[in-house]
Amino acid sequence: MLNGHVSHWWENIGLPEPRQQLRGQGTADVAIIGAGFTGLWTAYYLAKANPDLRITILEARHVGYGASGRNGGWLTNTITAARERYLKSHGRQAVNDFQLAMNRTVAEVIEVCAAEGIDADILQGGELEVAYTPAQEKRLRADAMADAQWEHTHTELLEAEAAQGKVNVANARAGLWHPHAARIHPAKLVRGLAEAVERLGVRIYENTRATTLRARRIEFDGGSLNAEYIIRATEGFTAGLAGHKRLWLPMNSSLIATEPLAPSIWDELAWNNGEVLGDYAHVYMYAQRTADHRIAIGGRGVPYKYGSRTDADGQTPQSTVEGLQEILHRMFPQTRNSRIDHAWSGVLGVPRDWAATVGLDPATGLGWAGGYVGTGVGAANLAGRTLRDLILGESTELANLPWVNHQVRKWEPEPLRWLATKGLYAAYGAADRSELKGRGSSSPLAVLADRITGKP
C-alpha cells in the first residue's frame, strides 16, 4: 500500500511540472494566495470578465497541493453549516436563493469543463446518503422532512430497497438522494483549471509561500508583491499566515482507495451512475466509485494536530487506514478480499461556527473565501464568481448571498482547542459505536458535542 505522496489522485496522473518561483518585488492588479479551486476559479472568472487585469497567484507548493488535490471528489450543492444557519439573519427567500445558487454551481462546473476541454472524469449521478442503524435512520428521516420545507432541495426519501438499488450498501435502512452532485477526479480538475487560467494570461508562481498579508501587500519567502486586491484562498493552510492562527481550524481528513474491483463485485454493488455516497454517522464517511473502478472512501482519522499543524505529504496513521477499512467492509462486504492500494490525508478549513464565507474589505483590498468544511469542490466555484463580482464592484445576486462577508469569532487558544477537538471527536466516535450496537436514537454525547462546537 502506498501511504501519502500527496494523494491517489496526483499519483494517478503524475505531479505537475514545477512552475517558476517568484522572488524579489512585484506588482499586480489582483494577487491570490493559493492555487487550489478557490484561487483558480477566482482568477478564471476575473480574467474572463476583464482580460486586461494583471492577475498573479502565489502557491506555497504546487497547484492543487492542498484539499483541492486530495478530496473525495464530490461536486455537490451543500450549503456549509446548513440552510438554517442563515434563516434568522437573512430570511427564507435569501436562503432559498443560496440553495438555488449552489444547485446551479454544479451545472456551472460541468459546463466550464466542457468549454475548456477539461476531462475530470465527471459523472453526474447525484448524492446518496444512507442510514444503516436505527439512530441514523431517525436523523435521515428528520432531514428528509426538513428538506421538504425548502425550495430547490429536490431530495427524495428512499426506502431500503430503493436505496440499495442505487448503491447496494449492506443493511441500508433508508436513503436520501438528490440530483445536484457529480463524481469528479479532483487532481484532473485542478490541473485543467490551472492550465485554463494560464491560457487567459494569469501568472501562477509555485514554491512561493506567503507569510504576511497587509493592506494591498503580500510578503512571501524571498520578496513582496503589491496589489490593489489580495485574495486569501488558503483554506486549511490559513493558520500558517501571520495573525491567522486561530481563524480557521485545520481539520484532518483521510482517504483510502481500493485496487480496481472486479466486474462481478460492481454487479453486486449496483454502483454504476456516478453517485457520491455518504452516511449519517456522526463521524461521517464519504465515497465515490472512481473512473478506474476503485472505491475511494474517506472520513476523519486524527482530526486535529496540536498548534494547528498541517501535514506535509498526506502520510496517514495505520489506525486511520484500518478504521476506514472497517467502514468499507461493513458497507461493502464484497470488498473484504480486495487490496487497499493507497492511503492519504489532507486538511480542510473549519470556522468556529462551521459556516463557509466569502468577502472583501474595499478599504484594505483584502478578500477571502473558504471555511468549506469539506464542501469546497462546489462552493469554491461559487466563491470565485462571487469574488469576481465583489472585486469588480458589481451588486449582483451572488454578491448579496447570505455567506458574503459573514464574520465569526476565532477558535480558542491552545491547549483548549486541541483538548476540545480531541474530546469532542472521541464523543462522536463513542456515539457512533453505541448506535452500531443498536441504540435507537442519537447519543446524548453527540448532541452535547454538537452544541459545544456550534456544529449544525
TIGUVEX-425764 format. One record per residue (C-alpha): residue in one letter; y, z, x; residue number from 1. Coordinates in steps of 0.02 Angstrom, whole numbers, plus 50000, padded with zeros to 5 digits. Last residue first. Layout:
BEGIN
<site res="A" north="Y" up="Z" east="X" n="NUM"/>
...
***
This chain:
BEGIN
<site res="P" north="51116" up="50644" east="48733" n="456"/>
<site res="K" north="51118" up="50727" east="48905" n="455"/>
<site res="G" north="51252" up="50860" east="48919" n="454"/>
<site res="T" north="51151" up="50937" east="49060" n="453"/>
<site res="I" north="51140" up="51110" east="48983" n="452"/>
<site res="R" north="51109" up="51050" east="48806" n="451"/>
<site res="D" north="50974" up="50927" east="48860" n="450"/>
<site res="A" north="50887" up="51062" east="48962" n="449"/>
<site res="L" north="50884" up="51178" east="48811" n="448"/>
<site res="V" north="50802" up="51044" east="48703" n="447"/>
<site res="A" north="50678" up="51006" east="48842" n="446"/>
<site res="L" north="50626" up="51188" east="48861" n="445"/>
<site res="P" north="50619" up="51208" east="48671" n="444"/>
<site res="S" north="50476" up="51080" east="48676" n="443"/>
<site res="S" north="50493" up="50935" east="48556" n="442"/>
<site res="S" north="50370" up="50946" east="48413" n="441"/>
<site res="G" north="50182" up="50937" east="48385" n="440"/>
<site res="R" north="50121" up="51012" east="48548" n="439"/>
<site res="G" north="49956" up="50924" east="48582" n="438"/>
<site res="K" north="49914" up="50944" east="48766" n="437"/>
<site res="L" north="50023" up="50793" east="48805" n="436"/>
<site res="E" north="50167" up="50887" east="48723" n="435"/>
<site res="S" north="50143" up="51036" east="48839" n="434"/>
<site res="R" north="50142" up="50921" east="48990" n="433"/>
<site res="D" north="50300" up="50833" east="48932" n="432"/>
<site res="A" north="50391" up="50999" east="48910" n="431"/>
<site res="A" north="50337" up="51058" east="49083" n="430"/>
<site res="G" north="50406" up="50898" east="49158" n="429"/>
<site res="Y" north="50571" up="50917" east="49065" n="428"/>
<site res="A" north="50584" up="51098" east="49123" n="427"/>
<site res="A" north="50549" up="51049" east="49304" n="426"/>
<site res="Y" north="50682" up="50917" east="49281" n="425"/>
<site res="L" north="50804" up="51052" east="49229" n="424"/>
<site res="G" north="50760" up="51169" east="49372" n="423"/>
<site res="K" north="50778" up="51039" east="49509" n="422"/>
<site res="T" north="50939" up="50973" east="49434" n="421"/>
<site res="A" north="51011" up="51147" east="49413" n="420"/>
<site res="L" north="50964" up="51207" east="49586" n="419"/>
<site res="W" north="51032" up="51049" east="49667" n="418"/>
<site res="R" north="51191" up="51053" east="49560" n="417"/>
<site res="L" north="51222" up="51237" east="49598" n="416"/>
<site res="P" north="51194" up="51229" east="49786" n="415"/>
<site res="E" north="51310" up="51139" east="49794" n="414"/>
<site res="P" north="51465" up="51104" east="49692" n="413"/>
<site res="E" north="51459" up="51070" east="49503" n="412"/>
<site res="W" north="51473" up="50891" east="49443" n="411"/>
<site res="K" north="51645" up="50820" east="49408" n="410"/>
<site res="R" north="51731" up="50814" east="49239" n="409"/>
<site res="V" north="51731" up="50656" east="49134" n="408"/>
<site res="Q" north="51853" up="50514" east="49102" n="407"/>
<site res="H" north="51828" up="50358" east="48995" n="406"/>
<site res="N" north="51950" up="50224" east="49056" n="405"/>
<site res="V" north="51858" up="50091" east="48952" n="404"/>
<site res="W" north="51698" up="50162" east="48875" n="403"/>
<site res="P" north="51761" up="50146" east="48697" n="402"/>
<site res="L" north="51795" up="49957" east="48702" n="401"/>
<site res="N" north="51978" up="49906" east="48715" n="400"/>
<site res="A" north="51971" up="49791" east="48867" n="399"/>
<site res="L" north="51821" up="49703" east="48790" n="398"/>
<site res="E" north="51915" up="49661" east="48630" n="397"/>
<site res="T" north="52054" up="49588" east="48736" n="396"/>
<site res="S" north="52222" up="49655" east="48796" n="395"/>
<site res="E" north="52239" up="49544" east="48950" n="394"/>
<site res="G" north="52318" up="49616" east="49107" n="393"/>
<site res="L" north="52224" up="49503" east="49227" n="392"/>
<site res="I" north="52149" up="49655" east="49311" n="391"/>
<site res="L" north="52098" up="49732" east="49145" n="390"/>
<site res="D" north="52024" up="49569" east="49080" n="389"/>
<site res="R" north="51921" up="49540" east="49237" n="388"/>
<site res="L" north="51870" up="49722" east="49238" n="387"/>
<site res="T" north="51799" up="49698" east="49063" n="386"/>
<site res="R" north="51700" up="49544" east="49113" n="385"/>
<site res="G" north="51625" up="49637" east="49260" n="384"/>
<site res="A" north="51588" up="49790" east="49155" n="383"/>
<site res="L" north="51496" up="49684" east="49026" n="382"/>
<site res="N" north="51391" up="49612" east="49167" n="381"/>
<site res="A" north="51361" up="49784" east="49242" n="380"/>
<site res="A" north="51302" up="49849" east="49073" n="379"/>
<site res="G" north="51156" up="49726" east="49068" n="378"/>
<site res="V" north="51071" up="49764" east="49233" n="377"/>
<site res="G" north="51154" up="49934" east="49237" n="376"/>
<site res="T" north="51056" up="50030" east="49107" n="375"/>
<site res="G" north="50979" up="50155" east="49229" n="374"/>
<site res="V" north="51104" up="50297" east="49218" n="373"/>
<site res="Y" north="51249" up="50172" east="49207" n="372"/>
<site res="G" north="51376" up="50278" east="49300" n="371"/>
<site res="G" north="51465" up="50119" east="49346" n="370"/>
<site res="A" north="51634" up="50035" east="49347" n="369"/>
<site res="W" north="51792" up="50064" east="49446" n="368"/>
<site res="G" north="51973" up="50015" east="49471" n="367"/>
<site res="L" north="52109" up="50067" east="49592" n="366"/>
<site res="G" north="52270" up="49966" east="49586" n="365"/>
<site res="T" north="52369" up="50125" east="49612" n="364"/>
<site res="A" north="52487" up="50121" east="49463" n="363"/>
<site res="P" north="52379" up="50000" east="49365" n="362"/>
<site res="D" north="52235" up="50125" east="49358" n="361"/>
<site res="L" north="52082" up="50026" east="49305" n="360"/>
<site res="G" north="51926" up="50069" east="49206" n="359"/>
<site res="V" north="51740" up="50056" east="49173" n="358"/>
<site res="T" north="51630" up="50199" east="49118" n="357"/>
<site res="A" north="51449" up="50248" east="49092" n="356"/>
<site res="A" north="51411" up="50407" east="48995" n="355"/>
<site res="W" north="51286" up="50536" east="49059" n="354"/>
<site res="D" north="51411" up="50678" east="49029" n="353"/>
<site res="R" north="51418" up="50732" east="49211" n="352"/>
<site res="P" north="51409" up="50552" east="49270" n="351"/>
<site res="V" north="51241" up="50489" east="49337" n="350"/>
<site res="G" north="51236" up="50347" east="49465" n="349"/>
<site res="L" north="51070" up="50268" east="49509" n="348"/>
<site res="V" north="50969" up="50290" east="49667" n="347"/>
<site res="G" north="50821" up="50195" east="49737" n="346"/>
<site res="S" north="50635" up="50209" east="49764" n="345"/>
<site res="W" north="50487" up="50104" east="49820" n="344"/>
<site res="A" north="50299" up="50087" east="49801" n="343"/>
<site res="H" north="50198" up="49930" east="49834" n="342"/>
<site res="D" north="50023" up="49855" east="49816" n="341"/>
<site res="I" north="49938" up="49978" east="49699" n="340"/>
<site res="R" north="49759" up="49917" east="49682" n="339"/>
<site res="S" north="49673" up="49898" east="49515" n="338"/>
<site res="N" north="49518" up="50000" east="49473" n="337"/>
<site res="R" north="49604" up="50110" east="49345" n="336"/>
<site res="T" north="49703" up="49964" east="49273" n="335"/>
<site res="Q" north="49603" up="49945" east="49111" n="334"/>
<site res="P" north="49652" up="50124" east="49067" n="333"/>
<site res="F" north="49827" up="50059" east="49026" n="332"/>
<site res="M" north="49938" up="50199" east="48958" n="331"/>
<site res="R" north="49845" up="50341" east="49044" n="330"/>
<site res="H" north="49811" up="50236" east="49198" n="329"/>
<site res="L" north="49993" up="50189" east="49222" n="328"/>
<site res="I" north="50053" up="50366" east="49188" n="327"/>
<site res="E" north="49931" up="50436" east="49317" n="326"/>
<site res="Q" north="49982" up="50300" east="49440" n="325"/>
<site res="L" north="50163" up="50352" east="49419" n="324"/>
<site res="G" north="50118" up="50532" east="49463" n="323"/>
<site res="E" north="50014" up="50475" east="49612" n="322"/>
<site res="V" north="50159" up="50375" east="49681" n="321"/>
<site res="T" north="50275" up="50523" east="49657" n="320"/>
<site res="S" north="50155" up="50638" east="49749" n="319"/>
<site res="Q" north="50145" up="50511" east="49890" n="318"/>
<site res="P" north="50332" up="50526" east="49918" n="317"/>
<site res="T" north="50429" up="50361" east="49911" n="316"/>
<site res="Q" north="50521" up="50272" east="50052" n="315"/>
<site res="G" north="50655" up="50162" east="49974" n="314"/>
<site res="D" north="50747" up="50103" east="50128" n="313"/>
<site res="A" north="50877" up="50233" east="50172" n="312"/>
<site res="D" north="50876" up="50367" east="50040" n="311"/>
<site res="T" north="51030" up="50445" east="49964" n="310"/>
<site res="R" north="51098" up="50620" east="49994" n="309"/>
<site res="S" north="51196" up="50703" east="49854" n="308"/>
<site res="G" north="51200" up="50867" east="49952" n="307"/>
<site res="Y" north="51020" up="50909" east="49912" n="306"/>
<site res="K" north="50915" up="50764" east="49853" n="305"/>
<site res="Y" north="50893" up="50728" east="49667" n="304"/>
<site res="P" north="50759" up="50660" east="49552" n="303"/>
<site res="V" north="50606" up="50680" east="49662" n="302"/>
<site res="G" north="50498" up="50563" east="49559" n="301"/>
<site res="R" north="50583" up="50498" east="49402" n="300"/>
<site res="G" north="50505" up="50344" east="49323" n="299"/>
<site res="G" north="50439" up="50172" east="49361" n="298"/>
<site res="I" north="50311" up="50040" east="49318" n="297"/>
<site res="A" north="50291" up="49864" east="49387" n="296"/>
<site res="I" north="50134" up="49788" east="49311" n="295"/>
<site res="R" north="50083" up="49631" east="49404" n="294"/>
<site res="H" north="50063" up="49454" east="49338" n="293"/>
<site res="D" north="50170" up="49351" east="49458" n="292"/>
<site res="A" north="50310" up="49340" east="49329" n="291"/>
<site res="T" north="50309" up="49529" east="49317" n="290"/>
<site res="R" north="50244" up="49626" east="49168" n="289"/>
<site res="Q" north="50375" up="49761" east="49144" n="288"/>
<site res="A" north="50389" up="49949" east="49148" n="287"/>
<site res="Y" north="50494" up="50102" east="49111" n="286"/>
<site res="M" north="50442" up="50284" east="49109" n="285"/>
<site res="Y" north="50525" up="50436" east="49032" n="284"/>
<site res="V" north="50541" up="50612" east="49097" n="283"/>
<site res="H" north="50572" up="50675" east="48920" n="282"/>
<site res="A" north="50431" up="50563" east="48859" n="281"/>
<site res="Y" north="50476" up="50436" east="48725" n="280"/>
<site res="D" north="50407" up="50281" east="48809" n="279"/>
<site res="G" north="50466" up="50119" east="48888" n="278"/>
<site res="L" north="50413" up="49937" east="48896" n="277"/>
<site res="V" north="50504" up="49775" east="48933" n="276"/>
<site res="E" north="50432" up="49633" east="48830" n="275"/>
<site res="G" north="50415" up="49468" east="48922" n="274"/>
<site res="N" north="50303" up="49380" east="48796" n="273"/>
<site res="N" north="50124" up="49405" east="48852" n="272"/>
<site res="W" north="50071" up="49586" east="48853" n="271"/>
<site res="A" north="49912" up="49576" east="48748" n="270"/>
<site res="L" north="49838" up="49715" east="48857" n="269"/>
<site res="E" north="49658" up="49658" east="48833" n="268"/>
<site res="D" north="49696" up="49476" east="48874" n="267"/>
<site res="W" north="49800" up="49536" east="49020" n="266"/>
<site res="I" north="49647" up="49626" east="49088" n="265"/>
<site res="S" north="49540" up="49470" east="49071" n="264"/>
<site res="P" north="49673" up="49366" east="49159" n="263"/>
<site res="A" north="49652" up="49475" east="49315" n="262"/>
<site res="L" north="49796" up="49583" east="49372" n="261"/>
<site res="P" north="49912" up="49539" east="49517" n="260"/>
<site res="E" north="49913" up="49696" east="49627" n="259"/>
<site res="T" north="50003" up="49841" east="49550" n="258"/>
<site res="A" north="50186" up="49882" east="49573" n="257"/>
<site res="I" north="50255" up="50057" east="49593" n="256"/>
<site res="L" north="50427" up="50122" east="49551" n="255"/>
<site res="S" north="50541" up="50267" east="49591" n="254"/>
<site res="S" north="50705" up="50339" east="49527" n="253"/>
<site res="N" north="50824" up="50453" east="49619" n="252"/>
<site res="M" north="50984" up="50513" east="49536" n="251"/>
<site res="P" north="51143" up="50501" east="49640" n="250"/>
<site res="L" north="51257" up="50620" east="49542" n="249"/>
<site res="W" north="51425" up="50543" east="49503" n="248"/>
<site res="L" north="51596" up="50617" east="49543" n="247"/>
<site res="R" north="51543" up="50764" east="49651" n="246"/>
<site res="K" north="51553" up="50685" east="49824" n="245"/>
<site res="H" north="51695" up="50565" east="49779" n="244"/>
<site res="G" north="51832" up="50629" east="49895" n="243"/>
<site res="A" north="51778" up="50522" east="50043" n="242"/>
<site res="L" north="51651" up="50391" east="49987" n="241"/>
<site res="G" north="51466" up="50430" east="50011" n="240"/>
<site res="A" north="51453" up="50507" east="49837" n="239"/>
<site res="T" north="51479" up="50332" east="49763" n="238"/>
<site res="F" north="51308" up="50274" east="49827" n="237"/>
<site res="G" north="51227" up="50286" east="49655" n="236"/>
<site res="E" north="51353" up="50163" east="49578" n="235"/>
<site res="T" north="51458" up="50083" east="49718" n="234"/>
<site res="A" north="51567" up="49964" east="49619" n="233"/>
<site res="R" north="51738" up="50034" east="49665" n="232"/>
<site res="I" north="51865" up="49898" east="49630" n="231"/>
<site res="I" north="52025" up="49881" east="49734" n="230"/>
<site res="Y" north="52172" up="49784" east="49663" n="229"/>
<site res="E" north="52328" up="49727" east="49755" n="228"/>
<site res="A" north="52231" up="49725" east="49917" n="227"/>
<site res="N" north="52244" up="49795" east="50093" n="226"/>
<site res="L" north="52088" up="49799" east="50201" n="225"/>
<site res="S" north="52051" up="49918" east="50345" n="224"/>
<site res="G" north="51955" up="49920" east="50508" n="223"/>
<site res="G" north="51795" up="49954" east="50601" n="222"/>
<site res="D" north="51700" up="50066" east="50482" n="221"/>
<site res="F" north="51800" up="50047" east="50323" n="220"/>
<site res="E" north="51969" up="50098" east="50257" n="219"/>
<site res="I" north="52018" up="50021" east="50091" n="218"/>
<site res="R" north="52199" up="50004" east="50036" n="217"/>
<site res="R" north="52291" up="49968" east="49874" n="216"/>
<site res="A" north="52310" up="50152" east="49830" n="215"/>
<site res="R" north="52184" up="50238" east="49941" n="214"/>
<site res="L" north="51996" up="50224" east="49958" n="213"/>
<site res="T" north="51902" up="50296" east="50107" n="212"/>
<site res="T" north="51736" up="50258" east="50194" n="211"/>
<site res="A" north="51693" up="50078" east="50157" n="210"/>
<site res="R" north="51539" up="50018" east="50250" n="209"/>
<site res="T" north="51540" up="49840" east="50316" n="208"/>
<site res="N" north="51360" up="49789" east="50354" n="207"/>
<site res="E" north="51394" up="49640" east="50241" n="206"/>
<site res="Y" north="51552" up="49541" east="50206" n="205"/>
<site res="I" north="51559" up="49433" east="50050" n="204"/>
<site res="R" north="51703" up="49310" east="50031" n="203"/>
<site res="V" north="51729" up="49233" east="49858" n="202"/>
<site res="G" north="51764" up="49046" east="49859" n="201"/>
<site res="L" north="51679" up="48994" east="49697" n="200"/>
<site res="R" north="51523" up="48937" east="49791" n="199"/>
<site res="E" north="51520" up="49113" east="49864" n="198"/>
<site res="V" north="51517" up="49182" east="49688" n="197"/>
<site res="A" north="51364" up="49079" east="49644" n="196"/>
<site res="E" north="51270" up="49125" east="49803" n="195"/>
<site res="A" north="51294" up="49309" east="49764" n="194"/>
<site res="L" north="51234" up="49281" east="49585" n="193"/>
<site res="G" north="51078" up="49195" east="49646" n="192"/>
<site res="R" north="51035" up="49338" east="49763" n="191"/>
<site res="V" north="51070" up="49468" east="49628" n="190"/>
<site res="L" north="50962" up="49377" east="49501" n="189"/>
<site res="K" north="50818" up="49343" east="49621" n="188"/>
<site res="A" north="50823" up="49525" east="49676" n="187"/>
<site res="P" north="50818" up="49586" east="49496" n="186"/>
<site res="H" north="50669" up="49484" east="49435" n="185"/>
<site res="I" north="50702" up="49488" east="49248" n="184"/>
<site res="R" north="50618" up="49543" east="49086" n="183"/>
<site res="A" north="50726" up="49524" east="48933" n="182"/>
<site res="A" north="50808" up="49630" east="48800" n="181"/>
<site res="H" north="50901" up="49609" east="48637" n="180"/>
<site res="P" north="50752" up="49584" east="48520" n="179"/>
<site res="H" north="50722" up="49763" east="48462" n="178"/>
<site res="W" north="50564" up="49867" east="48455" n="177"/>
<site res="L" north="50519" up="50047" east="48412" n="176"/>
<site res="G" north="50336" up="50092" east="48424" n="175"/>
<site res="A" north="50208" up="50205" east="48343" n="174"/>
<site res="R" north="50052" up="50307" east="48382" n="173"/>
<site res="A" north="50008" up="50224" east="48547" n="172"/>
<site res="N" north="49835" up="50284" east="48597" n="171"/>
<site res="A" north="49816" up="50159" east="48739" n="170"/>
<site res="V" north="49966" up="50044" east="48757" n="169"/>
<site res="N" north="49917" up="49870" east="48698" n="168"/>
<site res="V" north="50085" up="49783" east="48706" n="167"/>
<site res="K" north="50148" up="49686" east="48555" n="166"/>
<site res="G" north="49990" up="49711" east="48451" n="165"/>
<site res="Q" north="49984" up="49892" east="48506" n="164"/>
<site res="A" north="50148" up="49920" east="48416" n="163"/>
<site res="A" north="50086" up="49830" east="48261" n="162"/>
<site res="E" north="49927" up="49934" east="48254" n="161"/>
<site res="A" north="50019" up="50099" east="48283" n="160"/>
<site res="E" north="50160" up="50074" east="48159" n="159"/>
<site res="L" north="50312" up="49977" east="48214" n="158"/>
<site res="L" north="50491" up="50026" east="48173" n="157"/>
<site res="E" north="50607" up="49878" east="48199" n="156"/>
<site res="T" north="50775" up="49887" east="48284" n="155"/>
<site res="H" north="50912" up="49762" east="48246" n="154"/>
<site res="T" north="51045" up="49879" east="48316" n="153"/>
<site res="H" north="51192" up="49770" east="48262" n="152"/>
<site res="E" north="51260" up="49884" east="48128" n="151"/>
<site res="W" north="51218" up="50068" east="48126" n="150"/>
<site res="Q" north="51132" up="50183" east="48001" n="149"/>
<site res="A" north="50961" up="50105" east="48033" n="148"/>
<site res="D" north="50971" up="50161" east="48214" n="147"/>
<site res="A" north="50969" up="50343" east="48157" n="146"/>
<site res="M" north="50811" up="50318" east="48055" n="145"/>
<site res="A" north="50724" up="50232" east="48201" n="144"/>
<site res="D" north="50784" up="50369" east="48318" n="143"/>
<site res="A" north="50705" up="50502" east="48206" n="142"/>
<site res="R" north="50545" up="50400" east="48205" n="141"/>
<site res="L" north="50543" up="50395" east="48394" n="140"/>
<site res="R" north="50578" up="50580" east="48413" n="139"/>
<site res="K" north="50438" up="50626" east="48292" n="138"/>
<site res="E" north="50320" up="50506" east="48380" n="137"/>
<site res="Q" north="50357" up="50585" east="48548" n="136"/>
<site res="A" north="50310" up="50754" east="48477" n="135"/>
<site res="P" north="50146" up="50687" east="48405" n="134"/>
<site res="T" north="50100" up="50607" east="48572" n="133"/>
<site res="Y" north="50086" up="50422" east="48618" n="132"/>
<site res="A" north="50257" up="50358" east="48570" n="131"/>
<site res="V" north="50310" up="50182" east="48617" n="130"/>
<site res="E" north="50473" up="50096" east="48660" n="129"/>
<site res="L" north="50470" up="49906" east="48655" n="128"/>
<site res="E" north="50618" up="49803" east="48715" n="127"/>
<site res="G" north="50633" up="49618" east="48676" n="126"/>
<site res="G" north="50532" up="49470" east="48736" n="125"/>
<site res="Q" north="50665" up="49374" east="48829" n="124"/>
<site res="L" north="50589" up="49300" east="48986" n="123"/>
<site res="I" north="50697" up="49285" east="49141" n="122"/>
<site res="D" north="50606" up="49245" east="49303" n="121"/>
<site res="A" north="50773" up="49251" east="49395" n="120"/>
<site res="D" north="50797" up="49064" east="49422" n="119"/>
<site res="I" north="50984" up="49048" east="49446" n="118"/>
<site res="G" north="51043" up="48869" east="49414" n="117"/>
<site res="E" north="51223" up="48920" east="49383" n="116"/>
<site res="A" north="51229" up="48866" east="49201" n="115"/>
<site res="A" north="51056" up="48933" east="49161" n="114"/>
<site res="C" north="51092" up="49099" east="49246" n="113"/>
<site res="V" north="51258" up="49107" east="49155" n="112"/>
<site res="E" north="51172" up="49082" east="48986" n="111"/>
<site res="I" north="51041" up="49217" east="49018" n="110"/>
<site res="V" north="51175" up="49340" east="49072" n="109"/>
<site res="E" north="51280" up="49301" east="48918" n="108"/>
<site res="A" north="51132" up="49319" east="48799" n="107"/>
<site res="V" north="51101" up="49497" east="48859" n="106"/>
<site res="T" north="51287" up="49532" east="48853" n="105"/>
<site res="R" north="51296" up="49480" east="48671" n="104"/>
<site res="N" north="51193" up="49631" east="48620" n="103"/>
<site res="M" north="51303" up="49743" east="48729" n="102"/>
<site res="A" north="51460" up="49676" east="48644" n="101"/>
<site res="L" north="51382" up="49704" east="48473" n="100"/>
<site res="Q" north="51345" up="49884" east="48520" n="99"/>
<site res="F" north="51525" up="49911" east="48577" n="98"/>
<site res="D" north="51593" up="49834" east="48417" n="97"/>
<site res="N" north="51485" up="49952" east="48315" n="96"/>
<site res="V" north="51555" up="50096" east="48417" n="95"/>
<site res="A" north="51733" up="50040" east="48382" n="94"/>
<site res="Q" north="51694" up="50024" east="48197" n="93"/>
<site res="R" north="51620" up="50200" east="48188" n="92"/>
<site res="G" north="51766" up="50295" east="48259" n="91"/>
<site res="H" north="51842" up="50312" east="48433" n="90"/>
<site res="S" north="51838" up="50496" east="48486" n="89"/>
<site res="K" north="51714" up="50564" east="48359" n="88"/>
<site res="L" north="51593" up="50417" east="48368" n="87"/>
<site res="Y" north="51598" up="50390" east="48556" n="86"/>
<site res="R" north="51448" up="50494" east="48612" n="85"/>
<site res="E" north="51356" up="50447" east="48451" n="84"/>
<site res="R" north="51322" up="50273" east="48520" n="83"/>
<site res="A" north="51205" up="50334" east="48656" n="82"/>
<site res="A" north="51237" up="50402" east="48831" n="81"/>
<site res="T" north="51228" up="50226" east="48905" n="80"/>
<site res="I" north="51242" up="50094" east="48770" n="79"/>
<site res="T" north="51077" up="50000" east="48784" n="78"/>
<site res="N" north="51078" up="49811" east="48765" n="77"/>
<site res="T" north="50941" up="49761" east="48886" n="76"/>
<site res="L" north="50906" up="49667" east="49047" n="75"/>
<site res="W" north="50767" up="49775" east="49115" n="74"/>
<site res="G" north="50706" up="49727" east="49289" n="73"/>
<site res="G" north="50640" up="49896" east="49344" n="72"/>
<site res="N" north="50774" up="49924" east="49474" n="71"/>
<site res="R" north="50771" up="49896" east="49662" n="70"/>
<site res="G" north="50888" up="49752" east="49703" n="69"/>
<site res="S" north="51032" up="49801" east="49589" n="68"/>
<site res="A" north="51000" up="49985" east="49625" n="67"/>
<site res="G" north="51057" up="49970" east="49804" n="66"/>
<site res="Y" north="51027" up="49834" east="49934" n="65"/>
<site res="G" north="51077" up="49695" east="49815" n="64"/>
<site res="V" north="51183" up="49602" east="49944" n="63"/>
<site res="H" north="51162" up="49683" east="50114" n="62"/>
<site res="R" north="51207" up="49848" east="50198" n="61"/>
<site res="A" north="51377" up="49928" east="50171" n="60"/>
<site res="E" north="51445" up="49786" east="50064" n="59"/>
<site res="L" north="51628" up="49734" east="50058" n="58"/>
<site res="I" north="51677" up="49600" east="49932" n="57"/>
<site res="T" north="51835" up="49497" east="49953" n="56"/>
<site res="I" north="51928" up="49398" east="49819" n="55"/>
<site res="R" north="52079" up="49290" east="49856" n="54"/>
<site res="L" north="52132" up="49234" east="49682" n="53"/>
<site res="D" north="52173" up="49049" east="49664" n="52"/>
<site res="P" north="52018" up="49011" east="49561" n="51"/>
<site res="N" north="52085" up="49117" east="49417" n="50"/>
<site res="A" north="51967" up="49139" east="49269" n="49"/>
<site res="K" north="51810" up="49080" east="49359" n="48"/>
<site res="A" north="51854" up="49182" east="49513" n="47"/>
<site res="L" north="51884" up="49336" east="49407" n="46"/>
<site res="Y" north="51721" up="49312" east="49311" n="45"/>
<site res="Y" north="51616" up="49294" east="49468" n="44"/>
<site res="A" north="51702" up="49432" east="49566" n="43"/>
<site res="T" north="51672" up="49558" east="49428" n="42"/>
<site res="W" north="51492" up="49498" east="49409" n="41"/>
<site res="L" north="51465" up="49519" east="49596" n="40"/>
<site res="G" north="51538" up="49693" east="49607" n="39"/>
<site res="T" north="51445" up="49760" east="49456" n="38"/>
<site res="F" north="51279" up="49675" east="49498" n="37"/>
<site res="G" north="51273" up="49734" east="49678" n="36"/>
<site res="A" north="51386" up="49684" east="49821" n="35"/>
<site res="G" north="51481" up="49849" east="49832" n="34"/>
<site res="I" north="51665" up="49884" east="49864" n="33"/>
<site res="I" north="51774" up="49750" east="49785" n="32"/>
<site res="A" north="51941" up="49691" east="49853" n="31"/>
<site res="V" north="52058" up="49589" east="49743" n="30"/>
<site res="D" north="52212" up="49498" east="49804" n="29"/>
<site res="A" north="52154" up="49508" east="49983" n="28"/>
<site res="T" north="52214" up="49568" east="50153" n="27"/>
<site res="G" north="52133" up="49605" east="50320" n="26"/>
<site res="Q" north="52137" up="49716" east="50474" n="25"/>
<site res="G" north="51999" up="49733" east="50602" n="24"/>
<site res="R" north="51815" up="49701" east="50571" n="23"/>
<site res="L" north="51721" up="49620" east="50428" n="22"/>
<site res="Q" north="51537" up="49587" east="50456" n="21"/>
<site res="Q" north="51466" up="49413" east="50425" n="20"/>
<site res="R" north="51315" up="49386" east="50314" n="19"/>
<site res="P" north="51136" up="49427" east="50358" n="18"/>
<site res="E" north="51005" up="49308" east="50286" n="17"/>
<site res="P" north="50937" up="49384" east="50127" n="16"/>
<site res="L" north="50778" up="49489" east="50128" n="15"/>
<site res="G" north="50620" up="49397" east="50078" n="14"/>
<site res="I" north="50568" up="49340" east="49905" n="13"/>
<site res="N" north="50428" up="49463" east="49863" n="12"/>
<site res="E" north="50480" up="49597" east="49987" n="11"/>
<site res="W" north="50650" up="49596" east="49903" n="10"/>
<site res="W" north="50573" up="49625" east="49731" n="9"/>
<site res="H" north="50444" up="49748" east="49798" n="8"/>
<site res="S" north="50588" up="49857" east="49853" n="7"/>
<site res="V" north="50692" up="49922" east="50000" n="6"/>
<site res="H" north="50551" up="49915" east="50130" n="5"/>
<site res="G" north="50482" up="50074" east="50050" n="4"/>
<site res="N" north="50294" up="50101" east="50045" n="3"/>
<site res="L" north="50173" up="49955" east="50063" n="2"/>
<site res="M" north="50000" up="50000" east="50000" n="1"/>
***
